[in-house]
Structure formats: C-alpha cells, structure tokens
Amino acid sequence: MRFQDAARDGRAVVYAAIQADPLVARAAELLANASQAERILARAVMNGESTEADRWRRMFPILFGPTPATDNPGQTGVPRSSDRWRSEAILAASLAVADRGEQVRSQVRGAIVEELTARLLARRIPAAAVRRERRILFDGVPAEIHPYDVTVEVSGSAEAFDCKWGARGINADVLHQLDDARTHALDEEEPLRVALVVFDAERSCRVRLEAQTAPHAETRLVGLEDLDSLARPGRAGQ
C-alpha cells in the first residue's frame, strides 16, 4: 500500500484554488474551536437560506444573548464576551460562504469540511502525516480516479477519510471506495482504517446510511456532534 498525490487534471486545479481561498482556512479554524451550537449555526447559515445576520442572532439567542460588562460564568445561558466574539466571527464567516453563488458555495463548504477534518486530526498526530487529495495504490489493483479527501499516512496506522457537507452526500460510490481501500489493504496485510466525516446531524447520516446497500459495516461515521473525537487518541477510523 502506498500513497500518491492526485493527478493535476482540470478538476484538481480548480479545486486547489477553492482550497486556497482564505475564507476556507478562516472558517475551518473557527469551527475547530467551536461549540456544538456554533457548528450548528454555521451549518444553518452556510446553507444560504438567509444572509440577514440579525435573523440568525435571534434564532440562536444562547450564542448572541446580552453580554455583561464583565464575564460571569455563573449566569446560565449568558455567553461570555470571548464566546460571543467567536460566535460573531463564525456568523460572519458563514454569511460570507452563503453569499457565494450556489455552485461555488457548495465547493467552498466541502473544502471547509476537509480542512476542518485535517486540523482536528493534526491535534493527535504530527501535522505532516495528515495529507489532502491523495490516492491510495495497491499492487495489481487499478487506482481510484478520485483521490481521498484526507489521509493519515503513518506506518502501521494509516487512515482514509471522505468528507461531506451533508447526509445527502453519502452514496454507494463513496462507501465502495472506502471499503475497497480497506479490503485491499487487508490483502496486503496493511491496516487501514476508513471513516466518513459529515458536517450534518448524525441521525440524518444514519438514516441515509441505512438506506445504502454498499458495504459500510467497517466504515466509521463521524457526524457533526462527534467531530472533536477526531482529535482524541484512540478514536481514529474505527
């Protein structure tokens, strides 16, 4: 089993420009340190249903309630000034994504989930071992056309991740690609843990996953509620 950079075709060139957009890095960094409520806010806003900031502030009062002059952790439901700042920053970044055209917005959201996944993984393993847009090659097996979104390239504990914005992105092609890589690695007596990271409610993902006939019993699902597990030791792939 070996890893290789994706081919520099037209798709890769276009997507590389999306990944290099400063908004992607800014949003991913904010979301890496966000609470679950802030991540739910980001998902709702980035779906582009409304670009009115005040509307979102009213819908998430726990994040944008009145901030006291001095932080008071004892006031239940009242955000501290530092939390309010992060919520405002997440709202601003999410609105910037929502303001993009529909096709570009979809690409930016996907890139954000990939970047967020890579940043969380880098909290438990050396950042140099976390790679993006890589193919996994096996002897005697045709290489997959599409690369894996994020890989962890550590001898003896490699991992492959496919990242999706929503549950609707879970399909047979994705599940086959992940499970095929795992089984080919087993054939070569190489451990490879595979996972699907989806920036959506786990329940929605489970419903979508259960409707699929493609093999996925050995593919770990990481939904929005469980994103921080990517950074914790012992919670890789499976």
Secondary structure, DSSP 8 states (H G I E B T S, - for coil): -EEEE----HHHHHHHHHHT-HHHHHHHHHHHT--HHHHHHHHHHHTTS---HHHHHHH-HHHHS---SS--TTSTT---HHHHHHHHHHHHHHHHHHTS-HHHHHHHHHHHHHHHHHHHHTTTS-GGGEEEEEEEEBTTB---SS-EEEEE--TTSEEEEEEESSGGG--HHHHHHHHHHHHHHHHTT--EEEEEEESS-HHHHHHHHHT--S--TTEEEE-GGGGGGGGSTT-S--
